[in-house]
Amino acid sequence: MADQDPAPSARSALVRELQRVQRLHEERKVNPILVGALDRLANWQARRLRMTYADLAADPRFTAAIEFFQNDLYGSADFSRRDADLARVVPVMVKMLPESVIRTTASAMELNGLSQELDRVLLARLPRADGYFTVAEYCKAYRRAGNFPLRGRQIRLIGEIGQALDRFVGKPLVRTALAMMRQPARLAGMSALQDFLERGFAAFRDMGGAEAFLRTIDERETQIMEAIIGGAIDPFPDPLMFRLSQPATERF
């Protein structure tokens, strides 16, 4: 089992990032116009992700991992229940799970919160938030936002989380701790959190080594970011024109 008192920095990072995402959830809850605009942007970006990584999603080794990143970390779904579950279960987590898992969970919350914040800044710079926008308009808004270091941090977090999950699958201690949390989590009404943790673990366990997967994501994400910063107006095809069954030739 984990140490009874994991490093305060890991625990405090988790609490801090939970407070961050809970604030974002509250802001969404009271602003239906914001919700609609963010959902449209998130759906557009989700299609872009599926377009770029259709080749990986078609490979049985990577299918579950792609779905985990797209749906559980980047997705447009409402994560408020999962994150509320997580806030309630922190005292249990720090007793039952290794510090490394606490720290990785905090990184996952940071990625989710950062992605939401970046979306809001970009949304404010699109020509209109309530309708269709082009790839060129998206790129222009991305540049006008000017938060390039945070975009780089977003990419790095993906790699850090993935590398950590890849390490965890080889540790019987982590498997045992997750299994022990399953029934208490469900009895406490925290199934959304438990399912999130188990999906991430299973996705990387089934991959049998994540180096190539994570390298591909890092390379494609970085290429697109650098292209947009450099003034590109068409670094990927229009996601709305993409047929989800076709193979991808571009990235996210």
Secondary structure, 3 states (H helix, E strand, C coil): CCCCCCCHHHHHHHHHHHHHHHHHHHHHHCCHHHHHHHHHHHHHHHHHHHHHCHHHHCCCCCHHHHHHHHHHHCCCCCCHHHHHHHHHHHHHHHHHCCHHHHHHHHHHHHHHHHHHHHHHHHHCCCCCCCCCCCHHHHHHHHHHHCCHHHHHHHHHHHHHHHHHHHHHCCCHHHHHHHHHHHHHHHHCCCHHHHHHHHHHHHHHHHHCCCHHHHHHHHHHHHHHHHHHHCCCCCCCCCHHHCCCCCCCCCCC
